[in-house]
Amino acid sequence: MANRKIIPVGPYHPLQEEPELFKLYCEGETVKDIKWETGYNHRGIEKLSESKTFEQVFFLVERICGICSTSHPFAYANCMEEIADVEIPDRAKYIRSIIGELERLHSHYLWVGLAGHFLGYNTVFMWAWKYREPILDMFEIISGNRNSYAMFKIGGVRRDVNQNQIDQLRKVMNQIKKKNDLLTGAVMDDPVIHARTKGVGVLTKQDVMDYAAVGPTARASGWKIDIRHDDPYAAYDMVDWNVITAQEGDVFAKAKVRLLENYESIKIIEQCLDKLEQEPEGNTEVKVKEIPEGIGTGHAEAPRGEVFHFVKTDGSNSPVRHKIRAPSYVNIATFKKSCVGQTISDATISLAAVDPCYCCTERMAFAYDHDTGKKIYDGNELVQLSQKKTEEIRKTYKI
């Protein structure tokens, strides 16, 4: 349309933690279409994995995303333990679940804080990030790091959690419960937040199904999907908790789901701590001497939704093929539904509502010769190669 104007958001923009270019096609103040350009962050993680040992891959994949730095190791560990046919000890399951839920807490607080900042409600921003600090301190006490915890290994965990750490965790959880009450009340009861988020960036349940959205993005539209519940791993089927959903599908519903999920995370952590105290001498790992030839799939419920890892092995010490799908890969596409029809001022918070992670999502657009600059494969040809390889694997392994 001749009267449409393009408003760029990115590739560098205060709204986004990472570079990505979104083009808003607007008529007046209304967004009529949206397109985005990727490729600013591709780091070749999947290809790098093929040159690492199975143990080294843990340290590689936890750097895919700084906020979800245990979700990828979680999915990768589940994948490799499927190939090795290993059942990890219960104590390792509880420790893994504790780390996973601490990460969910700090990720949700980070998102809620940033959402408050984007809306101009800096009180929520400062509260959320202040309450997040004790959680990061606990990561440092348990693992030595506030991010990239290096806790997982094939067969279990690298470090135990002792009684002193358990006591500290209990103290922090008691604090967080009170702070979460305060923060949830501030968000749920404030008329300004309601005015800025209710009815904004709506995704219907059908939209979620059409785009295969996951995580809080899907649950905020009434779709009860959560890998921890649907295909339990670690200790999630050994403790009591609930899948949180909402029906409205707007930005407010996404905030509500995340804040209420925090209570469930606290509940899971406290139950896992009880189990650790009941068996203080339990094993934290089983020894895995070698990885056989085979194919494995593993997934985990990251704070943003399902993380999926596929690994093919040939009996050597490294993956032959490693495929990764992060939740943002499917959630980002929902912008096409949530942003079109919104005003420009609402489009940005709608973009942020799914908590996109672009480093998790990047894929190669084309391959070229470094010396000559000549194109070798374009995007469609790369997809065809991938499909051809998939068919070969299916025929070889009869899957």
N, C-alpha and C positions, 0 to 999 in steps of 0.2 A: 504494500500500500504506500502511495506517495507521501501521505501525511504521517507515516510512522517514523518515530525517532528511535535511534539505538542508544541506550544508556549502558555503558560497560560497568560491570562490577568485577574488578580484578584486572589483570592477574594478581596485582598486589592491592589489597583493600583491608581496612581495619576490621571488617566483618569476618574475614577469613584468616585462619591460622596458617594456611599454606597457599601457594599461588595456584590460581585457577581462574579462567576467564569466562564469565557469564555475560551474555548479551541480552538485555531486556528490550524487546521491541514494543514500544509504547505509543499509544494514542492519547495525547494529553497526559493525565496522571495514571492511566490504566495500562497494565501489562497485557499485551495481546498475544505475545509469543516469547519464547525463551530458547536460546541455544547456548551451548557451552563448548569451550575448547580445552582439551586435555593435553598432557604430554610434558608438563613443566617439571614433573617430579619422578619420572621413571628411573629406577635405580638397578633394574635387572636382578632383583632378589631371587627369582625362580632359577635363573641361569647360574647365578653365583652359588646357589645351593648344591648344584651338581659337582662343584669343585671342593666342597667341604665334607668332612666326615659327618656321620650322623650326629655325633655329640656337638660338633661345631655349629651345626645348623640351628640348634637352640639359640645360640647367641646371635646368629644372623637374623632369624625371624622375629625375635623380640624387639629388633630395631626397625621393623616395618612401621610401627606406630609407637610413639612415646607414651601416649595415654593408655593404649591397650597393650602394653608391653608384656603381659602374661597371657593374653587371649590367644595369640598365635602360637607360642610354645605349648599352650594347653591343647589346641587342636592338633598340632604336630605330634605331641606325645601320644595322644589318643590314636593317631594314625599309625605311628611306629609300633605301638604296643599291640595293635590289631595284626600287623604283619608278623611280629615276633610271637604272637599268641601268648601274651603276658597279662596276668592279673596282678595289679599292684596291691601292696598291703593296705589295710584299712587306715592306718595312721597316715600314710602318704595321701590317701584320698581326702582325709579331713584337712590336712595341711594345704593341699592343692585348692580345696574349696574355700578355705580361709583367704588365701592369696587372691583368688578370683573375685571374691565378694568385697574385699578391701579395695580392689581395683575398680569394681563397679561403683562403690561409694565415692571414691575420689573423682572418677570420670563424670558421674552425675552431678556432683557439686561443681565441678569445673564448668559443665554445660549450663547449669542454672545460673551460675555467676555471670558467665558471658552473655546469657540471654538477658539478664537484668541490665547489664552494661549496654547492650544494643538498644534497649528500650529507654535508656536514660535513667534507669532506676539503680543508681550506683550503691545504694544501701544493700540491696540484695547481692550485688557483685562483691562487696567487701565482706559481708557476712559469710557467703558461701565459700569464698577462698580462705577466709580465716578458719572456718570449721574443717576445711580440707587438710590443713596443715598437720594436725595430730595423726591423721591417717597416713600421710606420707612419712611422718616420724616413725610410725610403727613399721612401715616397710623397711626403713633404714635399720631399725632395731633387729628385725627378723632376718633380713637378707644382706644388710650393709649398703643398700642403695634405695634412694627415693623413687627412682624409675629404673627400668631394666633390671629386674630382681634376680635373674639367673637362678631360680629355685628349682626348675624342672629338669628331669633327665629321664631317659628311657628306663622304665622300671620303678619310678618313684620320684623322690625329691632329694635335693643335694644337702639340705640342712634340716635338722629337727627343730621343733619349737619347744623350749624348756619351760619349766613352771614359772620362772620369773617373767618370761615373755607373755605367758598366758595371763598372769595377773595384770600386766600392763595393758594387754589387749582388752581385758574385761573393763578396766578403768576407762579406757578410751571409748569403748562401746557405750558405757553408761553416760559419758559426756555427750557423745554424738546423738543419742536418743533425744536428749533434752534440746540440743541445738537443732535437730531435724524438726522437732515440734515447732520451734520458733520460726525456722525458715519456711516450713510448709504453711504455717499460719499466715506469714507475711505474703506469700504468693497466692494462697487460696482465698484470702479475705480482702485483698486490696482492690478497690474499684478501678484504679488506673490500670493495673495489670490486666484486669478483666476486659476493660475497654480496648486495650491494645492487642490482646491475644485471642479472645473468644470470637469464633466465626472467621478467624484469619488462617489462611493456608490449609484449608480443609481437604483431607483425604477421606473418601468414603471407604467402606469395607471392600466394595468392588474394585476401587482403585488399587487398594493394597494387594488384592488377589491378582489383578491385571499386571502389576509391576513386580510381583513377587517380593514385596517389601518385607523386612524383618525387624526384630527388636522392638524398642519402644515406639518406633514409627508405625509398625503394624498393630501393636497392642493398643495404641491410643485410638485406633479406628475400630476397636471391638474384635480384632482377630487374635485369639488366644494361641499364640505361637511362641514357644520358648524351648530351646533345645534341652535345657536343664530338666524340663518336665516331659517333653515329648520323646526324647531319647537319652535318658539319664546317664551321666558319667560321673567320675569322682564320687563324692559323697551325697550328691543331690537327691538320690532316692533313699538315703539313710537318715534324712532329717525332715522336719516338717516345715513347709513354707507354701506360699500361694503365688500364682501367676497374676500379676496386676494388669487389668485392662480398663479402658475407658471407651466411650461410644462416640464422642463428638468428632474426633479426628482432626481437631484444630491445634494451633500452637499451645493453647492452654492445656488441652488434654495431654499433649506430649510432656509438658512440664509436670502435670499432676501424676502421670504414670511414673516418671523418674523419681519424684519425691517420695511417692508411696513405695516404690521398689526399694528405696533405701531402708525402710523398716524391715522388709523381708531379708535384705542382705545382713542387717544386724542380727536378725533372728537366726539365720543360717550360721553366722560366725559364732554366736554364743553356744549353739548346740554342738558345733564342731569342737569348741573349746572344752565343753563338758566331756565329750568322747575322748579327747586327748588326755584329760585328767584321769579318766577311768582306766586307761591302759598306758601308763607312763613309759613302759619299757617296750612298746610295740616297735616293729621294724618300720623303717622309712623307705625301703627299696628292696627289690629283688634284682639279683645280678643277671644281666643280659650279656652274654659273651659275644654273640654274633647275630646279625640280621639276615634271615634267609631271603631267597628270591621270592618276590611276590608283589602284590598291589594292596595298598591300604588307603582307607579314607577315615578322616577324623574331623570332628567338628566340636565347637564350643560356643557357648552363649556369651559373646563379648558385650560390653555395655551398650554398643550400638546394634547388636543383633548377631546372627549366626556367622561365625568364622569357619571356613571349610578348607581343609588341606587334603590333597591327593598326592601320594608318593608311590613311585614304582621303583623296585629294587631288583638287583641281579645277583645278589650274593656277595657283592664287593662291600667296600666301606663307605660308599657315598650313594646318594640318590641318583637314579638314572633319569628320572623326571619328577619334578616337584611343581604342582599346580596349587595356587592359592586363590581363594575368593573371599574377600572381606565384605562386611555388611554394606558399606558405603557403595559398593559396586552396583547394587540393586536399588538402594535407597535414594541415591542422587537422582536417578531417573524420574522419581516421583515429583521433582520440581516442576515438571511439565504440567502436572495436574494442580499442584498446590499453589503455584505462582500466577498462572494465567487467570486473568480476571481480577487480580488484586491491584491495589494502588502501589506505586513505586515504594512508598514508605513501608508498606506491609510485606512487599516482596522479599526484602532483605532478611527479615526475621523468619519468614517462611523458608528461605534458603537455609538458614541456620538451624531450623527446628529439628532436622533429622540428624544433627550433629555430624556433618560430613567429614570424612578423613580422606584427603586426596592422595596422600602418599600410599595408603592402603590400596587405592583403586587403580593407579596408573598402569597402563599397558602400552606396549610398543606400537606405534602407528605405522612405521615402515622400517625396513632394513636397507642400509646403503653401505657401499664400499668406502671405508675411511680414507683411503688414499686418493681415489678418483672422484668421490662424491656421487658416483653412479648408483641409482636405485637398484636394489636386488629384488626386494619384494615390497608390494604395497600392502595395505591393511587387509584387503579382501583375500589376497594370495596367502597371507599369514594365517588367516582363519581357515582357508582351505587346507593348508598344510596341517594345521592342528586337527581338523576333522578327519583327515586321512590317517594321521597317526593314531587317533582314537579308535578308528575302525580296525587298524592293525592290531592294537592291544586287545580289543574285544575278541577278534578271531583267535589270537594266540592263546588267550586265557579263558576263552569260551564264556564271556560274560555279556 
